[in-house]
């Protein structure tokens, strides 16, 4: 396979030069399970283990390879196996705060051009969740596209579209019925040679069904949702990069019930651009849009130009980011103190050894 079909381009080529001189070859991570990886080289798929240095240097899970990564591998002669020696820089990265560890980053998808934010015309539909997804999507470096699935369950599609346009005016929106194949055709413009799309959304919104419909085969397992609350089971239990017959790839992800932010202020500025533009006309530069006189945001709220819930969610997400930034700064300081202590302890041990040697000489 020509690696350009898989997304290999000049960006990765430039970062691979030193690895090429060492006799390594480029590969893309297709699947991962407990640090055993399936990767795809130009000669086909291989099973790859992790070099000890990567494991030793890794500080968090985000430092390990993930599905979609480009890596430099050392081939094992006469075997369909390889060793991952290095991870190339990521061109884009969709990430969230880990559910398991409050102060750790969890990487969801990397090196993607487009992220399909999938929701459905049922109880899953939630504008506040869509806003949260958009903050993460804009921060990732990929372009968001909103997919409204299960149009067969809705009698007023335009109402839902208008609701989304109010919070995401510049983001493409597509309504589909994946089980019947309706509305799928426009999605192909985001697919093709060299392009990678990742699907993100709650369990049961139809991500796997969308991929199956695009592929034209039942490639991924699907399951029905509960009728009482439209909640789905995790039919996708691991991330996987799926090669498409027309070129390019799609990354299927397990449904995410919790989506804690791991972003800086840029993501929220893009997702709430309307509020940020209004804020430029506030009387005070540090306006919190809560009670201050001359607040342009509050004036727009009183005039009915902004949904009160959108303002509330904007404030909530900003507070969440500020809290995250404080914790990250505290962690950085704690790590720096630990590093300095380790350095001092190492110096002290070295000095003690030198003194011992001097005493023995005497």
DRENLUMBA-999968 format. One record per residue: residue number from 1; x, y, z of N, C-alpha, C in turn. Coordinates in steps of 0.001 Angstrom, whole numbers, plus 500000, padded with zeros to 6 digits. Atoms other than C-alpha are relative to their C-alpha. Layout:
residues N
- NUM	X	Y	Z	X	Y	Z	X	Y	Z
...
***
This chain:
residues 362
- 1	500831	498804	500000	500000	500000	500000	500872	501256	500000
- 2	499360	498696	499980	501123	503538	499205	499579	500689	501299
- 3	500328	499426	498701	501324	505155	502650	499252	501326	499897
- 4	500759	498756	500182	499916	508378	501204	498505	499749	500048
- 5	501417	500373	499886	496606	506547	501002	499553	500041	501462
- 6	500295	500063	498567	496806	506221	504796	500178	501338	500715
- 7	499841	498688	499391	497586	509892	505386	501433	500492	500137
- 8	498599	499583	499954	501386	509993	505085	500191	501221	499100
- 9	499812	498785	500788	502418	513462	503917	501322	500676	500375
- 10	498734	499301	499803	505219	516031	503965	500276	500281	501479
- 11	499838	499722	498569	504606	516890	507638	500689	498834	500698
- 12	499416	501176	499345	505388	513332	508766	501347	499628	499369
- 13	498747	500300	500707	508100	512873	506129	501155	500809	500589
- 14	498951	499135	499461	510051	515833	507529	500450	499552	501390
- 15	499665	500440	498640	509897	514424	511067	500552	498570	500039
- 16	499532	501388	500049	510956	510970	509876	501449	499887	499535
- 17	498665	500034	500622	514324	511923	508331	501040	499287	500862
- 18	498986	500608	499117	516486	510987	511341	499740	498509	500207
- 19	500342	501419	499789	514628	507689	511847	500338	499168	498752
- 20	499705	500699	501256	515087	506770	508188	501480	499669	499911
- 21	498553	500217	500026	518833	507138	508539	500429	498865	500929
- 22	499710	501104	499071	518713	504583	511366	499448	498666	499520
- 23	500507	501243	500564	517074	502010	509120	498582	499650	500434
- 24	501375	500246	499578	513584	502373	510581	499035	500298	498852
- 25	501005	499765	501039	510400	502383	508501	498751	500601	500642
- 26	501211	499387	499450	507175	504394	508940	498824	499027	500009
- 27	501197	500833	499901	503953	502731	510038	498921	500788	500740
- 28	501102	499341	499289	500527	503812	511244	499314	499013	500929
- 29	500631	500874	499009	498896	502411	514373	498524	499799	499636
- 30	501371	500364	500373	495670	500577	513467	499181	499624	501229
- 31	500712	500508	498813	494784	498991	516813	501002	499838	501138
- 32	499128	500170	498840	496162	498774	520351	499271	499219	501081
- 33	500569	500754	498889	495591	496318	523175	501112	499670	500985
- 34	499023	500232	498941	497647	496449	526371	501439	500092	499491
- 35	498661	499707	500515	500713	497905	524619	500500	499002	498955
- 36	499698	500782	501198	500591	495379	521796	499229	500667	498864
- 37	500580	499167	501049	499954	497214	518553	499931	499261	498670
- 38	500021	500405	501404	498808	496389	515069	500280	501260	499201
- 39	499624	498846	500801	500501	498742	512651	499961	499628	498525
- 40	500040	500235	501448	500344	499164	508880	501167	500712	499348
- 41	498902	499444	500776	503479	499660	506800	499618	499934	498525
- 42	500316	500061	501431	503663	500007	503032	499948	498561	499493
- 43	500025	501409	500390	504167	496216	502904	498866	499218	500657
- 44	501133	500674	499390	501114	495436	505013	499991	500092	501515
- 45	500132	499922	498539	500024	494921	508638	501043	499162	500731
- 46	499042	500696	499138	502407	493868	511408	499542	500129	501454
- 47	500194	499886	498556	502197	493178	515126	501252	500637	500584
- 48	498844	499258	499501	504419	495580	517025	499985	500099	501522
- 49	499814	499791	498564	505752	495732	520560	500646	501356	500210
- 50	499484	498676	499680	506940	498845	522325	501458	499909	500456
- 51	498608	499950	499550	510632	499672	522707	500040	500431	501465
- 52	499901	499711	498568	511715	499834	526337	500202	501469	500305
- 53	499711	498586	499755	512900	503452	526011	498717	500823	500029
- 54	501269	499261	500022	509398	504708	525125	499257	499776	501304
- 55	500677	500343	498751	507963	502892	528108	500675	500690	501188
- 56	499238	499391	498897	510712	504237	530381	499782	501516	500054
- 57	500111	498538	500062	510345	507855	529202	498566	500501	500203
- 58	501401	499571	499924	506524	507914	529287	499632	500473	501402
- 59	500454	499448	498724	505141	510128	532044	498527	499684	500247
- 60	501435	500292	499901	501432	509546	531309	499597	499141	498808
- 61	500502	500802	501112	499262	507461	528982	500074	500753	498671
- 62	499948	499198	501224	499317	510336	526486	501340	499892	499291
- 63	498665	500136	500584	503020	509590	525900	500186	498669	499261
- 64	499940	501279	500715	502253	506135	524498	499339	500140	498627
- 65	500670	499962	501293	501258	505428	520883	498499	499750	500161
- 66	501442	500242	500005	497536	505544	520170	499549	499806	498564
- 67	500524	500262	501347	495344	504618	517224	500035	501291	499172
- 68	499856	498832	500873	496092	506979	514334	501404	500567	499985
- 69	498623	499500	499949	499683	507683	515366	500831	499457	498845
- 70	498940	500471	500893	502520	507486	512870	501225	499712	500866
- 71	498876	500430	499174	505466	505619	514352	501154	499529	499121
- 72	498818	500545	500676	508986	504593	513390	500269	498627	500594
- 73	499855	501368	499501	509441	500835	513617	501243	499323	499431
- 74	498897	500865	500427	512310	498371	513431	499403	498649	499642
- 75	500557	501267	500450	511323	495344	511372	500801	498831	500556
- 76	499349	501226	499550	512079	491877	512746	500088	499060	498791
- 77	499818	500808	501212	513552	489784	509891	499242	498670	500058
- 78	500684	501281	500188	511508	486830	508636	498786	499801	500920
- 79	501193	500079	499169	508588	487633	510947	499088	501184	499689
- 80	500946	498899	500184	505419	489730	510661	499903	500805	501292
- 81	499935	499278	498731	506561	491640	513720	500960	501183	499880
- 82	499139	498821	499985	508213	494948	514531	500070	500551	501417
- 83	499868	499317	498714	509332	497137	517432	499850	501501	499753
- 84	500213	498555	500138	508085	500716	517805	501119	500719	500746
- 85	498853	499299	499419	511159	502884	518363	499698	501467	500317
- 86	500294	498583	499782	509586	506356	518187	498591	500327	499511
- 87	501305	499482	500418	506295	508232	517875	500236	501336	499318
- 88	499824	498736	500711	506199	511000	515270	499065	501060	500586
- 89	500873	498927	499507	504752	514410	516225	498587	499883	499413
- 90	501407	500106	500412	500948	514536	516025	499536	501301	499339
- 91	500473	498821	500741	499395	516872	513474	498730	500563	500622
- 92	501207	499584	499277	496091	516985	515375	499767	498998	501122
- 93	500188	500869	498839	494956	515560	518690	498708	500358	500719
- 94	501239	499834	499259	491465	515154	520148	500190	499328	501353
- 95	499639	500506	498689	491874	514757	523871	498993	500452	501050
- 96	500862	499619	498876	489944	514866	527155	500725	499678	501299
- 97	499446	500338	498693	490671	514719	530858	499598	498574	500323
- 98	500245	501404	499710	490972	511102	531943	498892	499828	501036
- 99	501042	500324	499036	487975	509617	533724	500616	499317	501216
- 100	499380	500771	498917	490230	507335	535773	500883	500871	500886
- 101	499099	499139	499245	492779	509989	536796	499660	501459	499709
- 102	500527	498644	500145	491549	513524	537417	500965	500973	499320
- 103	499031	499050	500533	494783	515261	536378	500860	499396	498897
- 104	499253	500640	501082	495812	513127	533422	499242	500119	498680
- 105	500565	499865	501334	495245	513601	529707	499717	498623	499398
- 106	500311	501221	500742	493504	510881	527698	499831	500368	498528
- 107	500048	499717	501430	494133	510955	523952	498940	499105	499345
- 108	501106	500729	500627	491057	509949	521940	500283	499687	498534
- 109	499734	500205	501427	492084	510424	518310	501093	500966	499555
- 110	498897	499154	500461	495183	511766	516543	500135	499933	498485
- 111	499699	499924	501435	496256	512815	513059	498747	499827	499145
- 112	501257	500036	500748	492712	513347	511830	499765	501368	499356
- 113	500343	498744	500667	491500	515951	509351	498616	500486	500429
- 114	501393	499666	499694	487828	515802	510312	499504	499143	501148
- 115	500632	500771	498933	485901	514765	513403	498484	500093	499825
- 116	501454	500076	500074	482297	513615	512978	499457	499972	501435
- 117	500657	499961	498691	480417	514671	516128	498591	499476	499801
- 118	501245	500702	500315	477553	512211	516040	499019	500086	501168
- 119	501097	500041	499038	474277	512723	517881	498785	499437	499271
- 120	501158	500661	500616	470773	511408	517217	498716	500742	500336
- 121	501327	499411	499794	467137	512483	516942	499227	499195	501048
- 122	500697	500710	498916	466206	510887	520260	500411	500648	501307
- 123	499675	499433	498692	466881	511371	523963	501474	500392	500113
- 124	498582	499651	499950	470610	511661	523206	500240	501461	499630
- 125	499787	498641	500484	470146	515098	521597	500136	500968	501172
- 126	499720	499102	498885	471697	517687	523915	500923	501117	499502
- 127	499216	498878	500507	472886	521138	522835	501226	500292	500861
- 128	498879	499702	499106	475091	521575	525894	501143	499017	499772
- 129	498959	500988	500299	476939	518332	525107	500663	500317	498660
- 130	499443	499626	501304	477358	519450	521492	500988	501149	500163
- 131	499081	498887	499748	478935	522706	522738	501308	499490	500596
- 132	498809	500566	499361	481329	520691	524891	500860	499263	498962
- 133	499273	500693	501066	482290	518469	521933	500713	501006	499090
- 134	499424	499010	500908	482892	521565	519808	501227	500668	500607
- 135	498830	499422	499337	485267	523071	522389	501207	499087	499807
- 136	498907	500969	500151	487366	519892	522267	500420	499853	498541
- 137	499697	500166	501427	487105	519601	518481	500831	501171	499472
- 138	499237	498840	500476	488296	523170	517798	501399	500001	500586
- 139	498686	500038	499364	491155	522654	520244	500900	498925	499387
- 140	499241	501149	500506	492215	519426	518512	500823	500304	498755
- 141	499343	499723	501273	493252	521002	515217	499294	499366	498820
- 142	500801	500605	501068	490698	518980	513233	498735	500832	499777
- 143	501226	499272	500318	487576	520339	511544	498779	499204	500454
- 144	501197	500725	499552	484274	519427	513257	498892	500000	498962
- 145	501206	500142	500829	481252	518178	511331	498953	499324	500879
- 146	501044	500563	499146	477968	517521	513134	499103	499080	499183
- 147	500840	500999	500662	476060	514376	512147	498780	499728	500876
- 148	501258	500304	499303	472402	514054	513167	499451	498701	499417
- 149	500418	501322	500472	471549	510374	512875	498573	499674	500465
- 150	501337	500515	499668	468215	508493	513062	498900	500994	499632
- 151	500995	499031	500470	466252	511030	511024	498618	499372	499846
- 152	501288	500677	500115	463530	508378	510685	499169	500129	501275
- 153	500708	499862	498730	462627	509055	514340	499466	501414	500223
- 154	500319	498590	499788	462030	512784	513825	498972	500510	498986
- 155	501024	499409	500863	459000	514646	512450	500306	501452	499657
- 156	499667	498595	500240	460617	518089	512553	501518	500175	499985
- 157	498545	499960	500137	464201	517827	511324	500520	501430	500034
- 158	499538	498617	500105	464490	521553	510595	500098	500680	501363
- 159	499947	499412	498664	463776	522439	514221	501336	499663	500673
- 160	498745	500425	499384	466768	520418	515426	501193	500679	499320
- 161	498911	499345	500735	469002	521856	512695	500127	501457	500427
- 162	499967	498589	499590	468022	525407	513669	500586	500151	501396
- 163	499447	499957	498653	468864	524641	517310	501525	499889	499967
- 164	498550	500179	500097	472353	523450	516344	500663	501212	499345
- 165	499431	498831	500681	472945	526387	513985	500149	501178	500951
- 166	499937	498913	499026	472300	528692	516908	501278	499929	500826
- 167	498780	500154	499194	475299	527246	518808	501226	499695	499139
- 168	498877	500338	500894	477441	526225	515795	499701	500504	498591
- 169	500428	499436	501289	476654	528623	512926	500883	499666	498803
- 170	499071	500222	501118	479759	527834	510856	500418	498543	499833
- 171	499625	501413	500061	479921	524060	511378	499043	499248	499076
- 172	500882	500776	500887	478597	521743	508614	499122	499039	500803
- 173	500945	500897	499337	475505	519760	509674	499393	499075	498947
- 174	500590	500969	500926	474292	516571	507987	498999	499133	500759
- 175	501012	500885	499408	471088	514684	508784	499973	498706	499196
- 176	499937	501299	500673	471163	510972	508014	499133	498981	500728
- 177	500554	501199	499376	469483	507661	508676	500928	498869	499575
- 178	498943	500948	500370	472437	505258	508727	499448	498613	499706
- 179	500538	501350	500208	470320	502090	508965	499364	499847	498625
- 180	500639	500034	501326	468529	503004	505714	500900	500566	498914
- 181	499062	499450	500982	471532	504634	504056	499607	501362	499466
- 182	500458	498692	500474	469732	507972	503698	500917	501118	500487
- 183	499184	498849	499654	471827	511143	503612	501484	499703	500155
- 184	498595	500391	499836	475140	509235	503595	500909	500639	498950
- 185	499163	499547	501124	476372	510520	500222	500836	501248	500302
- 186	499182	498799	499733	477454	514007	501416	501191	499751	500911
- 187	498890	500281	499089	479733	512400	504009	501263	499590	499249
- 188	498845	500471	500769	481982	511023	501260	500943	501134	499620
- 189	499111	498889	500349	483343	514523	500578	501111	500172	501040
- 190	498987	499909	498948	485248	514247	503865	500943	498796	500001
- 191	499235	501240	500045	486645	510823	502990	500848	499952	498737
- 192	499192	500182	501199	489116	509574	500414	501475	499879	500304
- 193	498568	500249	499879	492807	509079	499800	500687	501037	500881
- 194	499218	499128	499143	495017	510494	502537	499234	500671	501121
- 195	500817	499335	498979	492125	511641	504735	499619	499024	501117
- 196	500424	500811	498859	491280	510375	508210	498894	500730	500747
- 197	501148	499457	499271	487942	510943	509934	499806	499176	501267
- 198	500313	500698	498754	487182	510100	513558	498555	500270	500381
- 199	501385	499856	499576	483663	509480	514862	499939	500032	501522
- 200	500124	499849	498557	482809	510679	518368	498545	500266	500366
- 201	501369	499809	499538	479566	510552	520300	499674	499005	501091
- 202	500422	500900	498931	477634	508777	523016	499748	498600	499464
- 203	500363	501365	500394	476925	505049	522996	498580	499997	499436
- 204	501337	500167	500552	473992	504162	520798	499576	501014	498962
- 205	500405	498995	500990	474051	507143	518429	500166	499496	498566
- 206	499896	500595	501335	475019	504903	515491	501326	500171	499305
- 207	498687	499806	500628	478737	505488	514914	500426	498773	499193
- 208	499601	501228	500698	479434	501854	514008	499102	499739	498793
- 209	500926	500181	501128	476343	501726	511804	500374	500906	498841
- 210	499569	499073	501049	477571	504782	509908	501187	499429	499239
- 211	498826	500583	500662	480919	503086	509220	499596	498797	499166
- 212	500460	501167	500754	479195	499858	508165	499321	500424	498703
- 213	500723	499522	501190	476979	501809	505752	500970	500554	498970
- 214	498998	499456	500920	479969	503634	504256	500805	498875	499349
- 215	499245	501139	500522	481870	500358	503886	499157	499106	499098
- 216	500888	500872	500773	478830	498563	502475	499973	498577	500517
- 217	499998	501333	499388	479384	495573	504794	499809	500142	501510
- 218	500138	499991	498538	478660	494644	508426	501375	499749	500612
- 219	498620	500108	499510	482243	495301	509511	500077	500067	501527
- 220	499971	499783	498562	481463	496401	513074	498701	499548	500643
- 221	501190	500446	499274	479074	495012	515673	499160	501199	500418
- 222	500919	498955	499558	475998	497094	516468	498975	499378	500933
- 223	501001	500489	499050	473325	496841	519148	498923	501054	500161
- 224	501085	499037	499828	469922	498444	519815	500172	500806	501281
- 225	499980	499178	498792	469442	501233	522355	498756	499708	500817
- 226	501160	500180	499146	467063	501142	525309	498920	500992	499585
- 227	501092	499149	500456	463670	502534	524369	499645	501093	501009
- 228	500451	499038	498995	463047	504319	527682	500868	501249	500082
- 229	499140	498826	499889	466104	506613	527599	500981	500158	498844
- 230	499150	499941	501209	467817	505965	524210	501474	499788	500293
- 231	498610	500287	499677	470999	504848	525969	500448	498721	499309
- 232	499487	501170	500699	473183	502413	524087	501060	499270	500796
- 233	498917	500762	499395	475568	499675	525114	501281	500237	499209
- 234	498707	499784	500662	479283	499907	524318	500298	498844	499043
- 235	499700	501045	500984	479300	497764	521172	501418	500157	499462
- 236	498599	499765	500332	482619	499394	520264	500773	500083	501302
- 237	499278	500062	498714	484997	498454	523078	501446	500467	499877
- 238	498627	499530	500185	488289	499602	521552	500057	500882	498767
- 239	499817	499146	501168	489530	502206	519108	500632	499207	498870
- 240	499454	500709	501156	490295	501031	515617	500001	500912	498790
- 241	499907	499261	501254	491486	502669	512422	499637	499046	498874
- 242	500549	500885	501030	489532	501180	509531	500323	500565	498617
- 243	499655	499573	501356	490874	501377	505984	498758	499962	499115
- 244	501175	499909	500862	488288	502460	503424	500352	499580	498575
- 245	499716	500453	501375	487993	500938	499930	500294	501155	499040
- 246	499756	498846	500861	487974	504443	498398	501248	500780	500410
- 247	498807	499331	499501	491174	505333	500258	499696	500744	501281
- 248	500209	499318	498732	491703	507046	503572	499566	499039	501090
- 249	500345	500844	498866	490509	505805	506920	499006	500698	500914
- 250	500898	499488	498965	487952	506196	509700	500397	499359	501323
- 251	499709	500524	498672	488545	505808	513433	498699	499901	500779
- 252	501183	500214	499178	485721	504274	515428	500419	500038	501462
- 253	499682	499844	498579	485678	505151	519128	498864	499492	500867
- 254	501064	500353	499057	483783	503739	522102	499205	501236	500389
- 255	500827	498877	499570	480876	505909	523237	500530	500628	501273
- 256	499481	499284	498830	481778	508570	525787	498850	500653	500761
- 257	501048	499414	499160	479333	509313	528584	500518	501222	500749
- 258	499398	498867	499315	481755	511687	530321	501028	500645	499085
- 259	499118	499281	500917	483628	514365	528428	500584	501214	500721
- 260	499364	498920	499261	485819	516391	530762	501029	500698	499123
- 261	499135	499215	500866	487774	519183	529130	501469	499830	500341
- 262	498549	499931	499878	491526	519078	528538	500477	500902	498866
- 263	499737	499041	501082	491986	522232	526475	500514	501298	500609
- 264	499685	498651	499544	493232	525799	526650	498860	500921	499570
- 265	501075	499040	500271	491241	528980	526045	499624	500099	498518
- 266	500281	499862	501431	491475	528782	522230	498769	499208	499570
- 267	501140	500828	500375	488966	525947	521972	498674	500640	500356
- 268	501255	499392	499556	486308	527782	523950	499720	501283	499222
- 269	500197	498788	500803	486865	530975	521949	499356	499672	498661
- 270	500578	500393	501296	486054	529133	518717	498565	499496	500166
- 271	501321	500589	499793	483063	527249	520139	498967	501034	500430
- 272	500912	498947	499537	481570	530393	521708	500415	501347	499404
- 273	499505	498807	500681	482708	532922	519138	499018	501167	500111
- 274	501000	498941	499905	479421	534851	519347	500107	500745	501334
- 275	499871	499378	498683	479865	535476	523072	501324	500743	500116
- 276	498687	499356	499951	483567	536282	522687	499990	501328	499241
- 277	500099	498754	500774	482746	538905	520034	499228	501061	500771
- 278	500766	499061	499178	480135	540493	522291	500854	500533	501152
- 279	499180	499637	498843	482610	540500	525182	501007	501106	499687
- 280	499064	498944	500389	484907	542793	523210	499421	501393	500241
- 281	500663	498709	499785	482326	545565	523763	499629	500243	501462
- 282	500275	499806	498581	482107	545090	527536	500806	501192	500527
- 283	499355	498813	499424	483021	548132	529643	501330	499645	500647
- 284	498783	500415	499318	485607	546204	531649	500652	498816	499272
- 285	499283	501048	500740	488294	544025	530032	499936	498654	500714
- 286	500062	501247	499232	488102	541471	532861	498566	499661	500408
- 287	501420	500228	499701	484301	541332	532766	499696	498507	500094
- 288	500367	501410	499810	482892	538046	534080	498626	499688	499417
- 289	501339	500160	500600	479504	538603	532357	499007	499443	501016
- 290	500869	500489	498930	477803	538018	535670	499130	501119	500586
- 291	500752	498917	499357	476814	541362	537220	500536	501390	499650
- 292	499335	498715	500228	479119	544100	535918	499156	500965	499160
- 293	500677	498995	500840	477664	547366	534557	500713	500123	498658
- 294	499414	499838	501326	478213	547927	530855	500428	498702	499356
- 295	499661	501307	500585	478399	544201	530094	499179	499760	498731
- 296	500677	500190	501280	477574	543675	526422	499326	498631	499907
- 297	500570	501350	500020	476901	539982	526989	498670	499973	500747
- 298	501240	499954	499215	474296	540633	529693	498927	500812	499274
- 299	500956	499205	500777	472690	543292	527482	499366	499151	498899
- 300	500510	500887	501051	472379	540758	524653	499062	498957	500587
- 301	500840	500975	499317	470905	538283	527138	498630	500602	500319
- 302	501247	499325	499671	468269	540798	528297	499148	500262	498759
- 303	500708	499740	501257	467372	541537	524667	499565	498718	499294
- 304	500415	501279	500572	466849	537820	524002	500816	499549	498811
- 305	499152	500355	501136	469720	537566	521521	500837	498748	500260
- 306	499220	501181	499631	471448	534750	523425	499179	499137	500944
- 307	500671	500956	499125	470039	531636	525057	500660	500032	501385
- 308	499430	499987	498642	470492	531879	528873	500786	498737	500325
- 309	499297	501253	499723	471530	528219	528967	501359	499964	499308
- 310	498713	499942	500703	474270	528922	526425	500990	500835	500814
- 311	499145	499184	499132	475643	531681	528658	500446	499196	501217
- 312	499699	500799	498814	475445	529371	531659	501036	498929	499695
- 313	499043	501041	500377	477294	526596	529821	501363	500598	499682
- 314	498755	499285	500302	479902	529078	528572	500772	500281	501290
- 315	499360	499706	498723	480599	530175	532159	500491	498723	500673
- 316	499639	501280	499382	480644	526577	533374	501272	499424	499379
- 317	498835	500550	500680	483157	525490	530746	501245	500843	500254
- 318	498855	499133	499699	485383	528524	531360	500529	499721	501410
- 319	499589	500329	498636	485408	527733	535083	500733	498659	500040
- 320	499370	501316	500052	486276	524125	534259	501421	500094	499451
- 321	498674	499826	500593	489210	525241	532091	500946	500705	500981
- 322	499172	499295	499020	490471	527661	534748	500459	499047	501108
- 323	499648	500975	498972	490368	524886	537354	501054	499031	499485
- 324	499038	500908	500618	492207	522560	534964	501372	500657	499910
- 325	498727	499289	500146	494880	525201	534304	500709	500148	501353
- 326	499392	499888	498669	495429	525726	538045	500593	498666	500442
- 327	499497	501328	499627	495777	521994	538612	501241	499624	499197
- 328	498841	500301	500832	498161	521654	535689	501228	500760	500483
- 329	498895	499199	499495	500289	524484	537083	500525	499426	501318
- 330	499601	500630	498739	500307	522852	540520	500792	498718	499745
- 331	499292	501235	500347	501351	519548	538931	501390	500287	499450
- 332	498696	499630	500562	504133	521251	536986	500970	500387	501111
- 333	499144	499576	498883	505458	522844	540160	500415	498807	500858
- 334	499704	501189	499189	505209	519567	542076	501039	499122	499308
- 335	499043	500808	500747	507074	517728	539315	501381	500646	499990
- 336	498723	499292	500004	509756	520417	539206	500695	499857	501356
- 337	499439	500184	498663	510231	520182	542980	500550	498580	500148
- 338	499558	501399	499927	510452	516379	542712	501269	499788	499184
- 339	498815	500125	500851	512970	516708	539873	501223	500597	500684
- 340	498892	499347	499305	515114	519115	541888	500480	499153	501183
- 341	499635	500869	498871	514991	516809	544938	500787	498788	499528
- 342	499312	501165	500559	516011	513868	542794	501424	500365	499598
- 343	498688	499523	500430	518897	515906	541393	500914	500216	501209
- 344	499230	499755	498777	520004	516958	544892	500421	498685	500649
- 345	499703	501314	499413	519770	513381	546185	501098	499282	499218
- 346	498994	500640	500847	521813	512162	543240	501371	500622	500255
- 347	498733	499288	499729	524460	514824	543903	500551	499609	501365
- 348	499575	500385	498642	524534	513962	547614	500592	498596	500027
- 349	499490	501368	500065	525000	510266	546856	501376	499967	499345
- 350	498717	499939	500703	527780	511088	544425	501088	500563	500909
- 351	499015	499394	499086	529521	513288	547020	500405	499026	501099
- 352	499704	500990	498958	529247	510571	549661	500961	498930	499487
- 353	499118	500999	500601	530866	508067	547306	501423	500535	499852
- 354	498691	499377	500167	533707	510491	546592	500738	500087	501344
- 355	499413	499907	498664	534287	511050	550324	500480	498633	500493
- 356	499642	501366	499611	534314	507294	550908	501305	499578	499350
- 357	498789	500353	500742	536945	506803	548227	501216	500717	500571
- 358	498890	499227	499435	539091	509569	549737	500459	499401	501334
- 359	499667	500593	498721	538900	507980	553194	500759	498677	499837
- 360	499329	501286	500243	539902	504582	551787	501433	500219	499540
- 361	498648	499689	500477	542921	506130	550030	500918	500382	501157
- 362	499220	499599	498825	544057	507638	553326	500350	498810	500869
***
